[in-house]
Amino acid sequence: MPVRIDSAGADANSRLTAIRVTVLTARLMELWRRDSRDTDTAMILVAVAAITTERLTRAELAPEMRKLESQVPREMVGSANISSIAAATGLNRETARRRVNALVGKGLLVRSEKGEVYFPPGFLQRPETAALVRRILETVARFVNEELKDGTLRLSQAPRGARATPLPAPHSPGRSG
């Protein structure tokens, strides 16, 4: 069942929804930041993950490739660069470059000779990554359940045979140069 925005409920609960969206954002940032200790590093890691893997959400993935424990072949993912990371994070390009270089030095990111930035092989298969994704999913589920309870969101039946796209897709950080 797709989740849809109930316009009347959203209008009637706009203050409560704004507070909950703010709390959700803060909690998600806290989860991302927990292992990296600072917001800029967390944002860079999130940006690299989003930029390099977003295309997988539009691909027909084999069942084993849908699991985080499976390593995705390098040719299936996109590439990030300093410009795209800076654009996605809002960091100054030079700050992004210095931060990425530090993360490369720590082994958290890899940089190719062409300047492409990505995670080292096996990085995303670490148990800590799966635990983080689960904590994030639990946080999102709590938010959705609260919004359903308030009447801001609602479950609706998709027409038979139709593939529903219930909520607008979030803005993708994409590449920029």
N, C-alpha and C positions, 0 to 999 in steps of 0.2 A: 504494500500500500504506500503510495507516495505521500509525502508531507507537503502540505500547501499552506500558504499564508492566508489567514482569514482576515480580510480587510477590516471588517467591523471590529473584530477582536483586537487587531493590531492597533487600530485607532483608539479603542477604549483602554488599552493597556500600554500605550506608547511610553509612558514614563518608566513603568516596571520593566518593559522590554529593553529600553535604553540602559537601565541599570544592569540588567542581566547580561546584555551583550558586552558591556564594559567589564563586568566581573569575569565573564567567559574569556575575553581577550587577555585580561591580566593573568588568569589562571593558566591559560595556554602558554603565555610568555614565560611564566614561572616554571612550568614543566620543561619547556625547551631550554631555558637558561640554567636549570638545576645542575647539569653536568658540566656546562661550559663556564659557569661562574660570572659571565658578563653578557649584557644584552647584545652588544655588537657581534660577538662571536656567535651567539645563538642565532641572530638574524642572518649572518652569513651562511651558517650551516643549513638553516631553513631555506634560504634562497637557493643554494646549490642543489639541495634535494628537490625543490620545486622546479627549478629551471631544467635540470637534467632528466627528471623522471615524469614530468607532467604528460608528456606524449604517450606514456604507457596507459593512461586512463582512457585514451581514445583507441587503443589497439585491442585486437582480439588476442588475449594472452592465453597460452596453454594453461591448464589447471595448475601445474607445478610452478609456473612463472608467476602465478597470482599470490604465492606465499612469500613472505618476507625472507624466509630462511633460504630461498633459492637465489643464487646470484644471477643477475641479469647480464647477458653479454654486453660488452661495451658498445657494440654497434647498434644496440636497441635503444640506447639512451641518448639524450641530447648533450650539448656541451654548454657550460657556463664560461664566461670570461669576466675579467675585472669590470668592464663596462656594464654587463648585464647584472652582476652582483651589486654594483653600486646603485644601479637604477632600482633594483628590487628592494634594497635595504634602506635607501635614502641616504646612504653614507657618501661622503665625498669620495671621489674616485681614488685619490691618493691614500686616504684612510683605508678604503676597501683593499687596495693593493698591499699595504703594510700588514693588515690583519690577515689577509689570505696567505701572504708569505710566512707569517708566524704560524698559521695553521698547517701549512705545508711542512714547515720545520718540525712541528710536533707530530707529524704523520697522520693528522686528521683529514687532510686533503692532499691531492696529487695535482701537479701542474704538468701538462705536456709541453713539448718543445714549441708547439703552436700557441701556447698560452691558455689552452683549455683547462678548466678546473673541474675536478670531479672527486668522488670519494675513492679511497684506495680499495682494491678488491677485498671483499670479505667484511668491510667496515659495517655495512648495513645489515649484515647477518649476525652481528653480535647480539647476545641475549639482552643487553641493555637497551638496544634499539627496539626490540619487540616489546619490552616492558614499558618503554616510553610511549610507543604507539598505543598500547592498551590503556595506559593512564589517560592519554589524550582522548581516546574513544569514550572512556567512561565519563570524562568531563563533558564532552559534547552530548552524550546520551542524557546526562542529568539536565543540561540546558534545554534540550528538545522536550524532555518530559515536563519540565516546568512551564515551558511555553504552550505545550498541549493542554496542561491543566488550566492555564490562564485563558485559553481560547484564542491565543494569538496565532498558533499553528493548529492545523487539523489534519487528520488522516482522511484520504479520499480514495475511492475506488478508481482505478485506471480503467478506461474503456477496454473491453475485451480485445485482445490482440494488439492494443496500442502500447507503445513504449513511452511512458510518461517522463517528462523532464520537469519535475515539480517546482523546484526553486531555481532562480537564475544562477548560472555558474559564477563562482567568484572570479575576480579579475586575476588573470595569470600574470606572474612577473615577467615571463617571456624574455626574449633576448633583445638587446639594444646595442648593436654595434659590435 
